[in-house]
Amino acid sequence: MDVSLLHQAAAQAKTGWLEQALIDLLPQVWDLTATSLGWLETASSWAAQIDRLFEQKKLITPSQQKNRRTDIANALRTINPNHPVIPFVLLPSEVYTQLNNEQANRLNARENKFFSIQQANELVDRAIALLESDKPDAVAAGLAVLVGRRISEILISGFKPKTAYSLLFSEAVKRRGEVGMEFEIPTLAPADQVLRAIEHLKQVWSIEDLKALDLPNNYLKRRINARYSGVPHACRQHFADLVPGREAENDPGERLYTHLFRAVYAEIATYYYKPEWVPDHRFKAEIQGHFKLTEDGQKIPNYSARQNYDDYLIRDRSSGRPGVKLGLPGVEILEIFQRGKGGDTKAMVRQPLETGTIHALIYRAVDRLLFSKQWAEAVTGLVLVTGRTIQMLMEKHLAAKSGFSILIDGLEVPTLTGASQVVSAWQEWKQLELLPGVQVETAVREVCELTFENLVTLQSIQDLRAVYSAIAIHWFCPPEVEAAWFLKEIAASETAGFETARSDRGIKLGQHNVHILKAFKPGETEMTDDQPIKAIAARSESKSKVRHRRKALSVDPELLRTVATAFGIEIRGRGGAGGLSYEAALGEVLEQLAQGRSLPVPQATPTPPQDESAIAAIKAQAKTLAWLTSRMEALEQQVEQLKQERDEAIHQLQHQENSAQSAHLQLENQRLKQERDEATNKLQAFRNLLMGSGMHQEQQVEQHKTSQPIEPATVPLSTQPPIEPSEPSKPSRKRIPEDDALANIRRAIHAIMAFNNQDDRTLDDKWYISFPVVQTLLRANGLSANQKNVAAVFDELKHELDQHHDEHAIRSRHNRRHPDIAKIVEVAALD
């Protein structure tokens, strides 16, 4: 018997008592094989000794014995990988399955724990102070906060300087057999100070004797954690009043240990250092080493580990904002997230979406998921084709707007498949039995892996939304619109690691039933009823935002091309290469005419045209002139309307505003008049052009007309939307100051709180204070319900709202108990 091998086998035990027991018991079965005489009796007898040992240690239940039996099996494998006693000491497979399921359920049931920004900063300050302690346990506790690593990782892993606030970390936990794995991690204290503390700790706590056992890394680290068990106690001693602990089976209360600070570190590092364009989950995955390695050494994010470390959150941190310490001296963005600096191209794979991949993704989402009777499958398809969050899909109402866009509370959102199909699928999904919240993320990840595994790596709701954003930019974003603005206007997420292989934008625009979203059509924005009166004075800095009814303008494209050519203006051909669009070209012609340029007109008496196309062309210009005339009338009406609004504003502000503001309003009046005069000049210039080159011909043709004119081509002019003169634009409703609007929103929120606080209210009677509920209450009382203002008040009262909801045990889906949201008007009164 090899004594050295015996000790190596016994070292598989995580506890000292079991290690000593194995040293005594393993020689009994050292040479036992399946061909040995009476081996069954020997194996059974040996396993019975193990059972009695567990009884002595009061390890009665399978969950208590599970890990220890695994240690014994590993010890036997060290002697013989196929040792015949192994099946006798392990639990039945169905018991392991049950235990694993119970553990997963406990993990899913874990609730988020919150700490404040002030607590986070104080936690970091205390940890930094502990680095100078003469007690190794205290130093290790400080490092657990500042780098998010346990004592075993600190002692066995490699650390090298990178920047003033980051280190290169190698040999992370659970990287079995991987050599040379290295990635950058931020430090919550100056990196050189952290590195000195790590080196000091490695000198004080030598682990050379454990390394000599040649154990696998995961077993080695468990032995180290067991040896230096005073570190968790130091964490409890120094940080228990700042961060709540996790509940544990063997601890009826709450406890703190170094594994917890992996989650706390990631949350604080995100608050300090995350760039604005990187989602929280991706930043945390990178600094915690949650990724998989491909065969060529590239890293692909693995978000499945998040549930173990994503339960500690800073309550008052906004997830979309950049790190508060970015820009401070010495603080740099992690290299992998730096834009335009190359970075490590192998560090994190950016997944390009080829055209074929995009089509396959959408096909599978629609064909396999969208109309599934399984809740998780259907919601996965809906998120991919709409880019919405699950909460929005549950709480908002969807309606088809155009062939490939839907309306969600007034917001127009493009869809990656037909809008009517999306709405139908959403309605069916709403009827399905809701999946418990703790199971949603795991269920969606499993659906993604099963449906899209050979196309692209998708593991979370965030990934689905990011893919949607990348495709939406490629399909629907007008080329002249910035991609970031496009995503902001449709309330979509960042593309976060996904991009289309082709960089061109808006390739679907112009196809059948695909239109530019209203938000990106020039002249389509309008002042809302919720804007304060002072916004009228600010119009001098922007064009009028009054919306008019759109109407298609009939223009002969060939004649327009001829006129544009005379001015040196090129019109884009069918292929789309070079030149301006028809509407842009017409606008340029009008601009040239308004500036005094004229088009040479032949002096000879024109010859009446003899073909029907010429007749149609002239008739088209007559229609164009008619539209321009109506356009001038509309502009005059608009000027008059704005003057009325201005006068009303002056009247309301005369006791509040000083003379400088009144003078500003007078300048606004002059600007409006100037705008009207410029429009009139453009009209007159175009009229002169038409009178000189076409009107006389039209009169002659009318005398010799023998057939009906051909309908001219129709070109919608989105840049200058015409109106019907018979329908003047509606005057804006009276607006109230923004401060009053915000005050009304606060009143509505507190009215609902007051209702919930009444003693006679049952849980089913109460209301979760959400956007739709507050907006419904405001509108029913004739008050402004502007989304931006409501959001501002929700941010302002976030802590109060969270406390209120926690006090009443109300969760975000609580209002499903109230099928008719309008009932809030009957129960919550605004004083």
N, C-alpha and C positions, 0 to 999 in steps of 0.2 A: 504493500500500500504506500502510495506517495503522500507523505505527510504534508508537503507543500500544497499539493492538490486538494488534500482534505481541508486545509484552512481556507483555501480559495473557494471551495464549495460551501463551507459553513458561512463564509462572509456574505453569501447571497441574502442572509437574514438581515432584516432591518432593525432588529432588537437584540440586545446583548444576551438575554436569557435563551432565545431561540438559537443563536449562534453557538452557545455553549452546549445546548442540547444536541445539536447536529454533530458537533465534534464527537460526542459520546455515542450517538446512534448510527451515524453513517457507516462506521466500520462493519456493522452487522450485515449490511447489504452491499458491501463494496464490490464484491465479485459476482453478485447474483445476476443471472441471465435467465431468459425464458427457456433455456435448455437445461438449467440446473435441476437436480433431483429435488422434488418437493418445493419448487420455487413459489407456487401459489400459496401454500401454507405459510412460508417465510414472509412473503409480501403482505399477507393479511395480518399476520402477527405484528409485523413492523408498523403497519398503518394503525393497528389498535393501540400501540404505544403512543403514537402521535395524538390519537383521540384522548387518551388519558392525560397527556400533557396539557392539552387545551382545557380539559375540565379543571385541572389544578390551577390554571391561570384564569379561570372563570370566563373563558371564551366559548360561549354556549351557542350563539346563533350563527347561521351561515355568514351573515354580514360581518360579524366579529372575526370569523376564522378565514374569510376570503383571502386577504392579503398574505396572511401567514402561510396558508397552504400553497399559495403561489411561490413564496420564498423557498419552501421545502422542495417543490417540484423543480425550481431552478437549480437548487443545490444538487439534486439527483442528475439533472441534465449536465452539470459540470463534470460529473464522474462518467456518465454515459448518456449521450443525447437521446437514446431510446431505452432508458432504464425501465425495466418491467414494473417497478413499484410506483411509477409516476401516476398511472390511472387510479391507484388505490388511495392516493392522498388528495387528489383533486376532487372538487365538488362536481355533481352531475351538470352537464351543459345547460339544462333547463333552469337550474338554480342560478348559474352565472347570468343567464339571460334576464331572469327576474330581478336580480340584484342590480344589473346595469340599467334596466328600465326604471327601477326605483330611484337610482342615483340621478338619472336624467330628469325625472319628474321633480326631484328636489331642486335641481339646478334651474329648471324652467320656472319653478315657483319662487325663486329668489327675487326679492323686490329691490328696486333701486334705493340706494342710500345716498343722502345728499349732505354736502358740506358747503360752506360759503366761500367766497373769494378771500375774505378776511382770514378764515380758518386755513385756507390753502397757503396763503402767504406766511402765516405764523408757523404752520407746519414746516415749511421750507427753512425758515429762520432757525427753528429749534434743531432741525436736522443738520444744518451747517455748523451750529455750535457744538453738536455732538462729535463732529469730526476731530476736534481737538481734545476729546476726553482721553483719560489714561486707562479707561475700561474698554477692552476690546468689544464686549457686547454692545456698549453704547455706540461705538464707532460703526459697527455693523448695522445697528438700527438706523443710524443717520444715512448710511449708504443705501439702505433699502428704500428710503424715501427719494433720495437724490438721483439714483440710477435705475430704480425699479427692479433690482436683482437681489435674490436671496444669497445668504452667506455661501452656500455651496457653489453658486454661479460665480460669485466674486472670487473665491479661492481657486477655482479650477479654470476659469476663462481668462482670455487675454484682453488687455485694454491698452490702447495706444492713443496719443493725442491727435486730434483732428483740427478743431477750431477752439476758440476761447470758451465756448459753451457746448462742446460736443466731443465724444470719444469714438474711436473705432473699436467695436466689440466683436470678439470672435468666440467660437465654440459655445453657442447658446445651448440652453437646456433642451434635452430631448432630440438633439441632432446626432443620432446614432451613426458613428463611423464617418461623419462628414469632416473633412479636413480643409482648412483654409476658408471656411465660411466667415465672412466679415461684413459688417454693416455699421453705419453711423447711427449713434444714439445721442440725443441731447442730454445735457446734465442740468439739473435745476440750480446748481451752484457753479462757480468758475471751474472749468475742467481740470486745471492744474491742481487745484485744491482737492478735488475728488480723487485724482490719480495718486496724489501723495498718500491719501488715507487708505486707498486700496493696497498700495505697496507696503505700507506700514502693517496692515492687517495680515498680509501674506507672510511677513517676517515673524509676526508674533504667533500666528496660528499655522504651524507647518503641517502639511498633510502628506508628507513624503511616505509615511508608513502605509497610509491608505492607498496611495498611488501604486505602491509596490505589490498590492494584491492583484493588480491587473484586472480590475472589475470594469464592466461596461460603465459608460459615463453616468447613465441614469441611476445605477446602483451605487456608484461612488458618491454621487451627490446626496443621495438619501442617507448614506453613512455619515457624511459631513454634517448634514442638518441635524442628525440625531446626536452627534458628538457635541455640537455647539447649540444645545437646546436653550441656552440662556438668552439668545437673541430675541425670540418672541416675547419673553418676559420684559426685556428692555424696551421693546416697542410698546407694550401695554403701559409700562411705567411712564414713558415720556410723551406718548401721543393719544392715550385713551380719551382725554377730554376734548380732543379736536376732531377725531374721525371715529364714527361708530364702527364696531366690529361686525364680523359675519357670525351668524348663528351656526353652531356645529352640533352634530349628533351627540358627541361626548362632552358637551358643555351646555348646560341648561340656560346659561346666560349668553352674553355676546363677548367674543374674544378678539384680540388683535394678534396677528402673526405676520411674518415677513411676506408671505405669499399675497396677502391682501394689498400690500403696497405696490405690487405690480400694476394693479388697476388704478390706485390713487396716483402713482407716478405718471401713468399714461394720460390721465385726465388733466393733471396740472401742466404737463409738458405741452399738451394740445392747447391749453389756455395761454401758455407763454409763447410758443414758437410756431404754431401751425400757420402756413401761408393761407391766404384767403381762398385761393383757387383749389385747395386740396380738401376733400371731405374729411370729416373727423375720423370715420372708420378706417380710411386708408392710411391716414397719418399714424393712428394707433397701431395698425397692423404692421407698419414698417418698423417703428421703434421697438415693438415688442417681439419682432422676429416671426410674425405670423404669416409665413409664406411657404410655398412648396417650391422645390427645385426641379427644373426640367433636366433632361439628360445632358444638355449643353451648358448647364450651370446658371440658367436664367431663373429669376424669381417671379412667381405668380402669386398674388395675394391669396391668403387662406383665411377667410373671415369666419370660418366655423368655430375657431377658438375664442371668438369674442365673448360668447356667453359665460366663459370662465372669468373674464376680466373686465366686463363692461357694466358693472353694477354700481360703480361709485362715480357720482357726477357732481360737478359744481352747480349748485342750484341757480345762481344768478349769472351764469356764463351763456352768451349767445353762441350757438354752434356754428353760425355762418361767418362770424367775424374773424379777422386775422389775429395772430398772437399778439398779446399786449406788449411783449418785450422785443418784437421785431423792430429793427431800426435803432436800438440802443447800442452803444459802443461795444464792439466785439461779438454781437449777436448776429449770426448768419443763418439763412435758410438752409436746411439740410440739403446736401448736394443733389440728392436724388430728386428733389422737388424744385430745384432752381430752373427758371425758364431762360432759354437762350444761351446757356453756358455749357451745353453738351451733356453734362452730368455723366452718370454711369449708365451707358446704354444697356448693359446687362443686368443692372440692379433691379429694375422692375419693368416687366414687359408691358409695353403699350400695345394693346390689342387692336390691330387694324381691321376694319370691317370691309371686306371686299364686297363688290356688288352682288355676287352670288350668295355670299354669306348673309347679307342683309335680306335678300328675298327669301332665303331659307328660314331665317329667324321669324320673319313676319308670317310666312306660310305655316310654320309649326305652331306659332302662337295662336293663329286663327283656327287652324284645322284641329289641333289637339287640345287646346286649353280654353279658348275664349268661351265656348258654350258647354264646358264640362260641368257635370253635376257635382264635382268635388270642389269645395270652396277654395282650397289653396291653389288648385290648377286654374280655376277661372280668374282669381284675383291676380295671379302671375301674368296671365295673358292681358288682362286689363291694364296693369301697370306698364307693361312693355309697350302697348299701343297708344297709351295716353300720357305716360310720364308722370302720372299723379301719385300721391301717397295713398296708402290704404285708408288712412283716416279721412282724407278728402273724398275718396270714392264712397265711403260709408256715410258721410255727413252732408255732402253737397248733392245738388240735383244736376243731372246731365241731360242736355237736349241737343239734337242735331242742329248745326248752323248752316253748313254747306256740305258738299260731297265729302270733304276730308277735314272738317273742323266741327267742334262741339262747343257749346256754351256751358260754362260752369259758374253760376252766380254772376253773369255778365262778362266773364273772362272768356275770350275766344281762344281755343286751344286746338292745334292741329292734331290729327290722328293718323296713325300709320296704316290704318285700313279704313274702309268706308265708315262714315260717321253714324249712319243709321244702324249698321251692324254693331258698332261699339255700344250704342245706346241700348239696343235690344239685349246684348250680352250682359250689360250692366244691370238691366232690369231683372233678368233671370238670376244673376248672381245675388242680388239683394234678397231673393226669396230663399236662398240656401241657408242651411243651418250654420251659424257663425262658429268659426273655429276659436277655441280659447286663446287669448292673447299671448300666453306664454309659449304656445306651440307654433305661432304664425311664422316666425323667422326660420325655424328649423324646417317647417313644412315647405315654405317657399324655396329654400335652398335645395331641398331634395327634388322638388319639381324642376328647378333650373338644371340641376346636374343630370337628371334623367332625360329632359327634353332637348337640351342644347349642348350636351357634353362634347360632341364632336364638331361643334361649330365655333363656340367661344366660351370662355370661362365666366360663368355668371353664378354668384353665390349669395346674393342678397337683393333686397328691395333697392338699395342704393345702386347696385350694378345695373338692374333693369332700367332704372330712371336715367342713369348715365348713358346707356346704349340708346334709349329713346332720344335723348338730347342730341347725341352725335348724328343720328339718322335724320331727326327733324331739321337740323341745320342744313344738312346735305340736300334734303328734299324741298323744304319750304322757306328757308331764310332768303329773302331777296339779296342779290349780290351786293347791293349798295349799303346793306344794313350790317352793322357789326354783330358778330355771332354772340358776344356777351350780352349785348342789348336785346337781341332776339330772345335769348333764353330768359332774361329778366322779365320781358314783357309777357311771356307765356307762362311765367312762374315755374320754369323747369330747373332741374338741377344742373350742376356742372357735368361735363363729359367724363371727367375723372378716370383717365387711363384708357378711354376708348376713343377712337377716331375713325372716320371713313377713309378708305384707301385713296379715294378721289377727293380732292380738296375743294372742288367747285361747289357752289351753294345754289339752292333754289332750282334744282334740275327738274322738279315736278311742276313748277309754276307754269301756267299756260296750257297744261294738259287738260283734257276733258274733266270737268267738275272739280278742278283744283284751282283755287283762287288765292291771291295775296290776302293775308289776314288784315282785318280792318285796321288794326293798330299800326300797320306799316303802309297804309295808303295815304299819300299826302292829302291834307285837307280834311281828313276824316276824324281827327280828334275834336273834342268839344269840351266846353267848360261844364263841369258838373254842377248840380244844384247845391252841392255842399261846400263850394268854394266861398271864402269870405268876400265881402264887398271890396276890400282893399285890393283884391286881385284885378279889379277893373283898371286901377291905375297902373298896374304892372304890364298892361298889354302893349305899352309902348316898346317893350323889349322883345315882343314876339308877334307873329302874325295873328290875325283874328282866328279864334277857334270855334266859330259858329258853324255848325254842320248844316249842309243843305241836302235836299233830296237829290240823289244822283240820277242822271239821265244819259243814255247813250247818245253820242254826237255823231251824226252822219257826215262823213268827209270822204271825198274821192281820194284814195291814197295816191293815185298816179298824178293828179293835179298838185297835191301837196308835195309830192316828190319833186315835181318840176319847179314849183315856187322855191322850195328849199335849196335846190341846186343853184338857182340864180343867186342866192345869198351865200353859196359855198358851204351849205349844210348837207352832210351826208346822212341818209336814212338807212337804218339797218335792214339787210335783206332777210330772206326766209331762213337762211342758215344761221343767222344770229351773229355773224362775225362783223365787227366794226360798225360805226355809225350810231345814230340815235334812234330811239323808238319814235313812232308816229306822234304820240302825244308830246314827247320832249322836243321833237322837231317843230311842231306847231307853236309850242311855247317860245322856242328860239326865234322863229319868224316874227311872232308878235313883238318880242323884245327888240329885234332889229328895227321894226317899223316904228316902235315907240321912241327909239333913239334918233329918229329922223332919216334913216336910210330908206331909199325908195327903190322900187323895182322898175327897171326900164320897160316902158310900154311902147309897142310899135305905133307909129303915127299914121300908118296907112289904115284906110277904112277896113275893118275886119270883114272877112268873108264868112257868111253864115255857115255853120257846120252842117254837114249833110248826113252824118251818121248818128245813130241813137246813143252811142257812148258819149259823144260830145254833149248831146242834149242832157244826158244824165249828169255829166260833170258840172254843167252850169246850174242845173237844178240843185245839185248837192251844195254848191256855193251859196245858193239862195237860202238853203236850210241852215248853212253855217252862219250866214249873216243874221238870220232870225235868232239863232241861238245866242250870238254875240250881243244882240240887242237885249234879249232877255237877261243875259248875264250882267249887262250894265244896270238894268233895272234892279236886279237882285243886289248888286253892290250898293246901289243908292239906298235900297231898303235896309241893307245891313248897316250902312253908315247912320241912317236915321235911328235904327234900333240901338246901336252903340251909343249914340248921343243921348237917347232916353235913359239907357242904363247909367251913363255917366252922370246925367243930371240927378237921377235918383240917388246915386252914390254920394254926390256932393251934398245933397239935402240931408242924408243920414250922417254924414261925417262933419257937417259944418260946425258942430259943437265940440268935435273931438280933434279934428285935424288942423294943423297950422296953415299959414298962408302959403308956405312952400309947397305943400301937397296940393293945394288948390291950383297953384300955378302949373303944377305937373299935369293936372287934369286938363287944363286949358291947352297945354302942349299936345296932349292926347287928341283933343278935338282937332287941332291943326293937322296932326298926322293922319287922322282918318280922312279929312278932306283931301289931303295930298294923295292918299291911296286911291280915293275915288277919282280924282283928276287923272292919275296915271292910267287907271283902267279905261277912262273915257278916251284918253289919247290913243291907247292901243286899239280901241274899237274904231276910232275915226281913221287911224292909219290903215287898218285892214279894210274898212269900207271904201277908202280911196283906191286901194289896190283892186278891189273887186269891181268898183265902178269903172276903172280904167281898162280892165282887161277882160271882163266877162259880162257885165250887166247889159251893155249895148247889144252884145251878141245874143243874150238871152231874149231881149225884146224882139229881135228879128226872128229868132227861132220860133218863138211863140206864134208868130204870124204864119209860118210855113210848116207848123207841126202837123205831122200826119200819123204819128203813132205814140203810144204811151211811153214815157221815159223809163229807162231801166233803173231799178233800185241801186243806189250807190253802195259801196262797201261800208261797213260799219266798224269804226275804230273807237273803242271806249277810251276816253281821256281821263285817266285817274289822277293826273297831275292838276287838272283844272276842272273839277267836277261841276257840270252845269246844273242849273235848277230849272224848274218849271215856273215861269213868271206868274202863273195863276195861283201858285201856292207860296206866298212869302214865308220866310223862315219864322218859326215861332219864337216869341220873345222869351228870354231866360226867366226862370222863376226867381223870386226874391231870395237872396242868399243871406245867411247870418254869419257874424264873425266867427272865426275858428275857435276862439276861446269859449264862446257860448256853445258851439257844437261839442267840444270836448267835455264841457260841464254836463251837458245833457247825457252824454254817453256814460259818464260817471254816475249820474242819477239813476240811469237804467240798470247798471250793474248793482248798485247798492239796493235798488228796489227788489231785485231778484234775491240778493243776499238776505234782505229782511224777510222775504217770504219763506226762504229755506230755514231761517232761524226761529220761526214761530214754533212754540212747544208742541202744538197739536199736529205737526206735519209728519207723516210717515215717509219712509225712504222713497216710496213710489211717487209721492206727491212732489218731491223736490226736483230741482232743475240743475243740470250742469251748465255753468255760465259759458256759453260758446258764442262764436261770431253770429251764426244764424239766429240764435235766440235773442241776443241783444239787438241785432238789426231789425228783427221782426217787431220787437217791442217799440223801438224808436219810430219806425215807419208808421205803425198803427197810431201813434200819437202825433203824427205829422212832423216829426223831427228828422234832422239829418242823420243818415246811417252810412256815411262815407267810409269805405273799407279802410283807407289809410288812417283816418282818425280813430276808428275803432281799434285798429292794431296798435296805435300809439298808446291808447289808454290801457289796453291789455298789457302792454309792456310795462307801463307805469305801475299798474296794480298787480303785477305778476305774483309777488310774494303774498299779498293779501288774498288773491284768488286761490293760490295753492293751499294756503292755510285753511281757507273756507272749505274747499273741496275735501281736504284731508279730514277736517273736523266732522264733516257729514258723511264721510266714506263714499263720496260721489266720484265716479270715474268718467273718462271721456265718452264712453258709449252709453252712459246712463240715460240719455234722452231718448233712447230707443223705446223707453217705457211710455213716451209721449208721442204717439203716432201723428198727432196734429200739433205742429209747432205753434200754430196761431193761438193755442190755449194759453200761452204765456201772457197774452194781453188781458185775459180775464182774471188772472191771479196776481199779477204784479202791477201795482198802480204807481204812476209817476206823479208825485206831488206838484 
